[in-house]
Amino acid sequence: MTKESTPVNGTMLQAFEWYVPAGGQHWKHLSSRVDKYAGIGITAMWLPPMCKASSPEGNGYDIYDVWDLGEFDQKGSRATKWGPREDLDALCRKAHSAGVDIYADAVLNHKAAADSLEKCMVVKNDPEDRTKVISDPFEINAWVGFDFPGRGDKYSAMKWHWHHFTGTDYDDNTKETAIYQILGDNKHWASEVDREKGNFDYLMFADIDHNHPEVREDLNKWGVWLARQLSLRGMRFDAVKHFSEEYLIEFIQNLKEHVRRDFFFVGEFWKDSLDDMNAYLDRMPDETCFSLFDAPLVYNFSEASQTPEFDLRKIFDNTLVKTRPMSAVTLVMNHDTQPHQALQQPVEGFFKPLAYAMILLRAEGYPCVFYGDLEGTSDPEGAEPPACGGQLPDLVLARTLYAYGEQNDYFDDANCLGWVRRGTWDRPDGCAVVLSNAEPGQQRMFVGEEHAGEVWTDVLGWEPNAATVGDDGFAEFSCPGTSVAVFVREDAPGRDRFSRSS
């Protein structure tokens, strides 16, 4: 019987950070980097929202028109912040030719920057408990009319009006901001949403009513159209705890029915509650193959990086990757948790190599590398250089070349963890990882008698001491203080590809 070959490890890149400069050059920049990303082992790129935003500087979460990918002169420009449609198409073609899948960021919760005001009846809701009505019904003048004058009817003839929304936050009559629940036949907040604030359907802007048949039809058609236009292999869904789970399931099933290829789906359910995340996944049908970003793991990384006495043996406690690894997208940082953002969750610089080693070099989870850590950020309040001393690409490459096979953990020390990946029949080299959040660390670990006499060294070049494997298959592996070392055989194939190859 022929053995099945071991597939290359998948690694996703979040291909943007919040402060990427406006000006429409990002698609071109990513195109210039695709071959480099593919060369270290990036297998998929999650692109930022590619649809027209409320302004040329908008990152796309302030979404205006899903059908405009930078093709029409609307909201101050033809291109999006990231670039014009033709540059997006060119990026997708280049990525596909390099073997890198494209994931789109789908913002289905709300719409922004309406073209006109419309009168509608509303009630005010208590902002801290949206199940409580705190006013009698009254009329407001709301920005909820979307005509898309720059696009017209191309791709979709649907125009959006007050009855396509469940709520908004501004009354142009009084110039008052509040949570206004729109009234009408069969109009109510979605019930299949997170229970924070009583009912967390409303998040921002004009909240889409996914119960409306015209809304469902248009968004379902858009998903199929987008997937075909860009040959998508996956989608990241923004703010899933704020809109109808039932509709999201319909959207995914419709997409899979009409675009017959394998898709990867991941939702942003950002909450430090493993129970709530597992309950959400339990409600998603198996055929959706749905994943969530492991927010609790990010909180653990943040706490560990700021707590000198943190017990590293607890780093995976109460995380999605520990309890449900097949549904966990692991990460260290993203555009919402980076400095000066709404969900800022600092992970100190010294700890990022440790954190990335824990998501890239272990068997569990699907790791997502943050563009800001790989390329640096452009935060006007304090730009940051690439993380890990610029050697994050080496950690990704180590995953691509060596992080395969059986995993043996050495988690007996509160401040020094180790593990070994034993390799597979067709990827036999494997690797040994040691990391410490305190003093220099050491772990005696078993790599196999078949490696007896071999000398293993750190591919990062941070640990100067080599490890010689004894006849019993064990070796002493060490790392510097508050650092990590990734050992492989000194003459293993691919060693010359690392930035500090030894």
Wavefront OBJ file of the C-alpha trace (Angstrom):
o trace
v 0.000 0.000 0.000
v 1.340 3.425 -0.984
v 1.704 5.793 1.925
v -0.051 9.137 1.668
v 2.308 12.072 1.480
v 2.283 14.570 4.341
v 0.650 17.848 3.239
v 2.535 21.047 3.862
v 1.431 22.889 6.977
v -1.095 25.636 6.343
v -0.301 29.151 7.562
v -2.590 32.147 7.110
v -1.407 35.732 6.854
v -3.679 38.567 7.929
v -2.433 40.733 5.080
v -3.005 44.173 6.602
v -2.843 46.197 9.814
v -5.102 49.072 10.834
v -2.654 51.844 10.000
v -1.625 50.827 6.485
v -1.322 54.216 4.735
v -4.215 55.318 2.533
v -3.534 56.046 -1.100
v -4.527 52.876 -2.896
v -1.135 51.133 -3.007
v -1.698 48.159 -0.699
v -2.839 45.658 -3.337
v 0.287 46.470 -5.368
v 2.482 46.162 -2.283
v 1.051 42.753 -1.449
v 1.575 41.653 -5.066
v 5.244 42.566 -4.746
v 5.481 40.394 -1.606
v 3.499 37.327 -2.660
v 6.491 35.315 -3.808
v 8.333 36.084 -0.571
v 5.324 35.039 1.492
v 4.890 31.841 -0.479
v 8.606 31.146 -0.102
v 8.444 30.988 3.690
v 5.251 28.945 3.693
v 2.286 31.321 3.755
v -0.504 29.286 2.165
v -3.401 31.763 2.450
v -3.874 35.512 2.710
v -6.833 37.069 4.522
v -7.307 40.349 2.683
v -8.878 43.424 4.287
v -12.462 44.336 3.383
v -12.207 44.980 -0.336
v -15.587 46.711 -0.783
v -16.162 50.458 -0.979
v -16.018 52.154 2.419
v -17.498 55.445 3.609
v -14.390 57.378 2.516
v -11.127 56.833 0.624
v -9.393 56.390 3.990
v -11.862 53.828 5.335
v -10.564 50.358 6.117
v -13.776 48.801 4.875
v -15.470 47.954 8.141
v -17.339 51.221 7.551
v -18.791 49.458 4.524
v -20.879 51.288 1.948
v -21.310 49.090 -1.146
v -20.457 45.375 -1.216
v -20.652 45.316 -5.015
v -17.965 47.979 -5.514
v -14.461 46.507 -5.275
v -12.784 49.762 -6.252
v -14.429 50.018 -9.648
v -16.857 52.941 -9.341
v -16.476 56.602 -8.409
v -18.307 56.634 -5.087
v -17.654 58.164 -1.667
v -14.787 60.309 -2.863
v -12.796 57.934 -5.051
v -12.911 55.044 -7.458
v -10.301 52.976 -5.624
v -10.701 51.768 -2.068
v -8.062 52.602 0.512
v -6.286 49.455 -0.633
v -6.365 50.136 -4.368
v -8.469 49.923 -7.542
v -10.289 46.810 -8.728
v -7.692 45.981 -11.373
v -4.919 45.852 -8.760
v -7.041 43.548 -6.596
v -7.606 41.247 -9.561
v -3.877 41.241 -10.334
v -3.046 40.411 -6.712
v -5.464 37.485 -6.677
v -4.070 36.113 -9.945
v -0.509 36.355 -8.674
v -1.403 34.729 -5.358
v -3.143 31.831 -7.073
v -0.173 31.272 -9.374
v 2.097 31.191 -6.302
v -0.126 28.628 -4.561
v -1.496 31.110 -2.017
v -5.245 31.000 -1.347
v -7.265 34.194 -0.987
v -9.709 34.720 1.884
v -12.096 37.692 1.743
v -13.221 39.708 4.751
v -17.031 39.753 4.626
v -18.707 42.601 6.532
v -22.373 41.557 6.647
v -23.547 43.225 9.864
v -24.107 46.840 8.825
v -23.857 49.538 6.170
v -22.418 53.053 6.462
v -22.401 56.409 4.647
v -25.938 56.324 3.272
v -26.796 58.485 0.272
v -30.031 59.924 1.631
v -32.213 60.472 4.669
v -35.448 58.550 5.177
v -38.171 58.924 7.780
v -38.927 55.883 9.912
v -40.655 55.028 13.159
v -38.410 53.925 16.032
v -38.127 53.409 19.746
v -35.053 54.086 21.818
v -33.337 51.156 23.513
v -31.301 51.200 26.697
v -27.701 51.061 25.419
v -26.709 48.705 28.247
v -29.743 46.429 27.809
v -31.133 46.517 24.300
v -34.144 44.440 25.361
v -35.436 47.467 27.281
v -37.444 50.094 25.402
v -37.001 53.532 26.962
v -39.290 55.673 24.802
v -42.635 55.690 23.088
v -42.610 55.204 19.298
v -41.644 58.336 17.370
v -40.363 59.351 13.963
v -36.753 60.113 13.132
v -34.918 61.160 9.982
v -32.241 58.507 9.480
v -29.358 57.979 7.082
v -30.634 54.673 5.676
v -31.145 55.338 1.941
v -28.568 53.710 -0.332
v -28.870 54.385 -4.088
v -25.248 53.808 -5.208
v -25.279 56.557 -7.867
v -21.745 55.794 -9.003
v -22.494 52.125 -9.685
v -26.101 52.324 -10.767
v -27.577 48.876 -11.355
v -24.392 47.117 -12.417
v -24.050 43.724 -10.705
v -27.110 44.419 -8.507
v -30.192 46.594 -8.951
v -31.144 46.545 -5.275
v -31.423 49.873 -3.478
v -31.524 49.897 0.304
v -34.179 51.699 2.354
v -35.253 51.979 5.987
v -37.150 48.677 5.902
v -33.908 46.789 5.128
v -32.493 47.718 8.531
v -33.325 46.944 12.151
v -31.666 49.929 13.771
v -29.488 52.992 13.501
v -27.730 55.416 15.837
v -28.453 58.969 14.622
v -31.517 61.176 14.186
v -30.867 64.028 11.799
v -33.924 65.899 13.128
v -32.564 66.266 16.652
v -28.865 65.637 15.860
v -29.014 63.115 18.702
v -27.078 59.854 18.911
v -28.823 56.871 20.500
v -29.761 53.282 19.765
v -32.894 53.530 17.660
v -34.736 50.292 16.978
v -36.652 50.608 13.710
v -40.310 49.595 13.838
v -42.333 47.879 11.128
v -43.997 44.660 10.089
v -41.974 41.625 11.174
v -39.150 43.918 12.309
v -37.159 43.098 15.433
v -33.620 42.549 16.622
v -32.193 39.194 15.542
v -32.629 36.584 18.263
v -29.637 34.416 17.296
v -26.971 36.853 18.540
v -24.771 37.220 21.601
v -26.589 38.013 24.853
v -24.162 40.686 25.965
v -26.120 43.927 26.571
v -29.291 41.837 26.550
v -29.200 41.501 22.775
v -26.055 42.477 20.886
v -27.570 42.656 17.404
v -26.860 46.365 17.117
v -23.163 47.225 16.798
v -22.789 50.328 14.626
v -24.052 52.368 11.660
v -27.247 51.092 9.973
v -27.844 47.555 11.236
v -28.827 45.144 8.462
v -32.081 43.205 8.806
v -31.149 39.697 7.666
v -34.748 38.636 8.143
v -35.782 40.699 5.117
v -36.050 38.512 1.968
v -34.589 41.164 -0.351
v -31.562 41.505 1.919
v -30.974 37.768 1.998
v -31.309 37.429 -1.756
v -28.897 40.259 -2.519
v -26.232 39.197 -0.007
v -26.452 35.554 -1.077
v -25.925 36.551 -4.718
v -23.037 38.793 -3.703
v -21.235 35.982 -1.874
v -21.370 33.722 -4.930
v -20.367 36.579 -7.240
v -17.396 37.577 -5.094
v -16.154 34.004 -4.754
v -16.269 33.522 -8.520
v -14.796 36.929 -9.366
v -11.712 36.399 -7.181
v -11.523 32.583 -7.109
v -11.843 32.715 -3.338
v -10.987 29.749 -1.143
v -12.271 31.175 2.112
v -13.985 33.967 4.009
v -13.493 35.701 7.326
v -16.785 36.973 8.718
v -16.684 40.195 10.701
v -18.640 40.640 13.951
v -20.472 37.293 13.869
v -21.795 37.650 17.411
v -23.768 40.709 16.231
v -25.889 39.227 13.425
v -28.139 36.272 12.770
v -26.448 32.898 13.084
v -29.315 31.421 11.112
v -28.602 33.770 8.218
v -24.854 33.133 8.319
v -25.530 29.402 7.975
v -27.779 30.120 4.978
v -25.086 32.332 3.403
v -22.444 29.618 3.765
v -24.670 26.827 2.504
v -25.726 28.901 -0.503
v -22.102 29.667 -1.308
v -21.053 26.018 -1.087
v -24.018 24.973 -3.230
v -23.283 27.392 -6.051
v -19.487 27.506 -5.976
v -18.442 23.911 -5.833
v -15.050 23.998 -4.171
v -13.699 23.598 -0.672
v -13.982 26.738 1.424
v -12.493 27.786 4.727
v -14.739 29.868 6.992
v -13.710 31.683 10.158
v -15.706 34.061 12.291
v -14.659 36.969 14.468
v -16.457 36.147 17.728
v -14.253 38.281 19.941
v -15.026 37.423 23.540
v -12.976 36.076 26.435
v -15.488 33.300 27.087
v -14.654 29.801 25.971
v -18.128 28.593 26.930
v -19.804 31.130 24.648
v -17.442 30.292 21.788
v -18.056 26.562 22.107
v -21.800 27.122 22.308
v -21.638 29.151 19.096
v -19.687 26.429 17.311
v -22.124 23.802 18.579
v -24.896 25.652 16.767
v -23.044 25.696 13.448
v -23.803 22.629 11.273
v -20.879 20.284 10.720
v -20.928 20.838 6.969
v -20.032 24.523 7.424
v -16.610 23.466 8.788
v -16.657 26.729 10.738
v -13.782 28.059 12.848
v -13.316 30.945 15.265
v -10.316 33.063 16.167
v -8.966 31.944 19.539
v -9.521 35.168 21.490
v -8.913 33.515 24.907
v -5.446 32.464 23.753
v -4.611 36.074 22.873
v -5.707 37.152 26.360
v -3.456 34.462 27.839
v -0.515 35.648 25.747
v -1.118 39.225 26.875
v -1.304 38.269 30.542
v 1.767 36.036 30.308
v 3.803 38.789 28.655
v 2.976 41.249 31.447
v 3.224 38.895 34.435
v 6.800 37.907 35.332
v 5.628 35.018 37.526
v 3.203 33.617 34.924
v 3.146 29.809 34.900
v 3.676 28.851 31.258
v 2.147 25.446 31.883
v -1.211 27.260 32.006
v -0.773 29.114 28.716
v -3.353 26.959 26.914
v -5.876 26.813 29.771
v -9.417 27.783 28.766
v -8.481 28.244 25.109
v -10.224 27.093 21.977
v -7.077 25.451 20.617
v -6.909 23.185 23.663
v -10.560 22.187 23.751
v -11.485 22.297 20.061
v -8.270 22.433 18.006
v -9.906 21.676 14.651
v -12.058 24.810 15.012
v -9.356 27.166 16.315
v -7.538 29.838 14.338
v -4.637 30.780 16.585
v -3.074 34.230 16.593
v -0.916 36.608 18.601
v -2.178 40.002 17.397
v -4.649 41.429 14.894
v -5.898 44.799 13.646
v -8.335 45.146 16.555
v -5.911 44.195 19.345
v -2.931 46.203 18.109
v -2.017 49.381 20.021
v -4.569 52.200 20.098
v -7.421 50.056 18.792
v -10.742 49.247 20.450
v -9.765 45.770 21.610
v -6.129 46.615 22.354
v -4.536 43.615 24.026
v -0.796 44.201 24.384
v 1.627 41.351 23.951
v 5.069 42.574 24.991
v 7.795 42.407 22.366
v 9.988 39.894 24.230
v 7.061 37.474 24.394
v 6.039 37.542 20.749
v 8.675 35.007 19.605
v 7.461 32.666 22.346
v 3.835 33.177 21.372
v 4.501 32.673 17.676
v 6.476 29.517 18.416
v 3.450 28.242 20.345
v 1.050 28.778 17.443
v 3.382 27.944 14.533
v 5.378 24.963 15.757
v 2.725 22.936 17.539
v 0.302 20.480 15.986
v -2.940 22.079 17.117
v -4.775 24.964 15.487
v -4.520 26.879 12.221
v -2.092 29.778 12.807
v -2.674 33.298 11.529
v 0.358 35.589 11.294
v -0.312 39.317 11.678
v 0.953 41.619 8.927
v 1.933 44.233 11.510
v 4.213 41.716 13.204
v 5.669 40.502 9.918
v 6.170 43.877 8.225
v 5.879 46.441 11.027
v 3.105 48.981 11.615
v 2.514 52.564 10.521
v 0.709 53.703 13.676
v 1.025 57.521 13.729
v 1.132 57.414 17.541
v 4.077 55.044 17.489
v 5.053 52.915 14.510
v 6.478 49.531 15.429
v 9.175 47.522 13.637
v 8.633 43.887 12.660
v 8.258 41.579 15.651
v 10.672 38.858 16.749
v 13.694 40.927 15.821
v 12.672 40.640 12.186
v 12.856 36.836 12.320
v 9.185 36.001 12.276
v 9.703 34.742 8.677
v 12.181 32.212 10.108
v 9.571 30.907 12.544
v 7.081 30.536 9.692
v 9.720 28.766 7.598
v 10.516 26.418 10.500
v 6.830 25.466 10.574
v 6.839 24.863 6.838
v 9.952 22.674 6.833
v 10.062 20.842 10.152
v 6.940 21.055 12.347
v 5.416 17.689 11.425
v 4.474 14.434 13.022
v 3.929 13.255 16.577
v 4.213 15.896 19.283
v 5.799 15.146 22.644
v 5.410 17.831 25.324
v 7.782 18.643 28.180
v 5.663 20.954 30.316
v 7.126 20.153 33.738
v 8.660 23.593 34.423
v 6.600 26.722 35.139
v 8.977 28.976 33.213
v 10.502 26.718 30.564
v 8.458 24.697 28.105
v 9.687 22.256 25.516
v 8.242 19.996 22.874
v 9.421 17.789 20.052
v 7.863 17.199 16.650
v 9.015 13.749 15.593
v 8.600 14.118 11.832
v 6.825 11.820 9.375
v 7.906 9.164 6.912
v 8.359 11.745 4.132
v 9.261 14.721 6.351
v 11.572 12.944 8.780
v 13.631 15.750 10.272
v 11.281 17.123 12.904
v 12.261 19.818 15.381
v 12.768 20.448 19.090
v 11.547 23.702 20.653
v 12.519 25.232 23.991
v 11.256 28.558 25.329
v 11.560 30.443 28.597
v 9.819 33.486 30.058
v 12.510 33.879 32.736
v 16.124 32.725 33.051
v 17.905 30.693 30.367
v 16.092 27.375 30.084
v 16.944 23.780 29.374
v 14.953 20.657 28.628
v 16.164 17.099 28.191
v 13.975 15.749 25.399
v 13.677 12.587 23.318
v 13.968 12.936 19.544
v 14.488 9.257 18.703
v 17.300 6.688 18.660
v 17.448 7.029 14.891
v 19.011 10.457 15.466
v 21.785 9.188 17.749
v 25.038 11.048 17.195
v 23.431 13.929 15.313
v 24.163 17.529 16.218
v 21.131 19.828 16.379
v 21.354 23.625 16.398
v 18.961 26.564 16.646
v 17.741 27.757 13.243
v 17.068 31.226 14.693
v 20.682 31.614 15.756
v 19.676 32.891 19.195
v 20.941 29.887 21.190
v 24.707 29.307 20.695
v 24.863 25.864 22.333
v 24.378 22.855 20.098
v 22.651 19.664 21.257
v 24.166 16.253 20.537
v 21.716 13.358 20.488
v 22.811 10.412 22.645
v 22.473 6.728 21.879
v 19.230 6.727 23.870
v 17.705 9.352 21.551
v 17.770 12.113 24.183
v 19.564 15.471 24.058
v 19.843 18.569 26.241
v 18.209 21.508 24.465
v 18.636 25.028 25.833
v 17.438 28.542 25.114
v 18.406 32.058 26.234
v 16.417 33.838 28.923
v 13.026 35.242 27.836
v 13.519 33.704 24.423
v 13.004 30.637 22.267
v 15.216 28.227 20.351
v 14.155 25.936 17.490
v 16.528 23.018 17.024
v 16.858 20.868 13.933
v 19.613 18.682 12.597
v 22.527 20.928 11.614
v 22.584 19.555 8.067
v 18.816 19.249 7.636
v 17.521 20.228 4.200
v 16.498 23.883 4.103
v 18.911 25.138 6.771
v 20.454 27.537 4.255
v 17.107 29.322 3.821
v 17.091 30.901 7.264
v 18.227 34.474 7.781
v 20.825 33.399 10.360
v 21.604 29.924 9.041
v 24.380 28.090 10.825
l 1 2 3 4 5 6 7 8 9 10 11 12 13 14 15 16 17 18 19 20 21 22 23 24 25 26 27 28 29 30 31 32 33 34 35 36 37 38 39 40 41 42 43 44 45 46 47 48 49 50 51 52 53 54 55 56 57 58 59 60 61 62 63 64 65 66 67 68 69 70 71 72 73 74 75 76 77 78 79 80 81 82 83 84 85 86 87 88 89 90 91 92 93 94 95 96 97 98 99 100 101 102 103 104 105 106 107 108 109 110 111 112 113 114 115 116 117 118 119 120 121 122 123 124 125 126 127 128 129 130 131 132 133 134 135 136 137 138 139 140 141 142 143 144 145 146 147 148 149 150 151 152 153 154 155 156 157 158 159 160 161 162 163 164 165 166 167 168 169 170 171 172 173 174 175 176 177 178 179 180 181 182 183 184 185 186 187 188 189 190 191 192 193 194 195 196 197 198 199 200 201 202 203 204 205 206 207 208 209 210 211 212 213 214 215 216 217 218 219 220 221 222 223 224 225 226 227 228 229 230 231 232 233 234 235 236 237 238 239 240 241 242 243 244 245 246 247 248 249 250 251 252 253 254 255 256 257 258 259 260 261 262 263 264 265 266 267 268 269 270 271 272 273 274 275 276 277 278 279 280 281 282 283 284 285 286 287 288 289 290 291 292 293 294 295 296 297 298 299 300 301 302 303 304 305 306 307 308 309 310 311 312 313 314 315 316 317 318 319 320 321 322 323 324 325 326 327 328 329 330 331 332 333 334 335 336 337 338 339 340 341 342 343 344 345 346 347 348 349 350 351 352 353 354 355 356 357 358 359 360 361 362 363 364 365 366 367 368 369 370 371 372 373 374 375 376 377 378 379 380 381 382 383 384 385 386 387 388 389 390 391 392 393 394 395 396 397 398 399 400 401 402 403 404 405 406 407 408 409 410 411 412 413 414 415 416 417 418 419 420 421 422 423 424 425 426 427 428 429 430 431 432 433 434 435 436 437 438 439 440 441 442 443 444 445 446 447 448 449 450 451 452 453 454 455 456 457 458 459 460 461 462 463 464 465 466 467 468 469 470 471 472 473 474 475 476 477 478 479 480 481 482 483 484 485 486 487 488 489 490 491 492 493 494 495 496 497 498 499 500 501 502
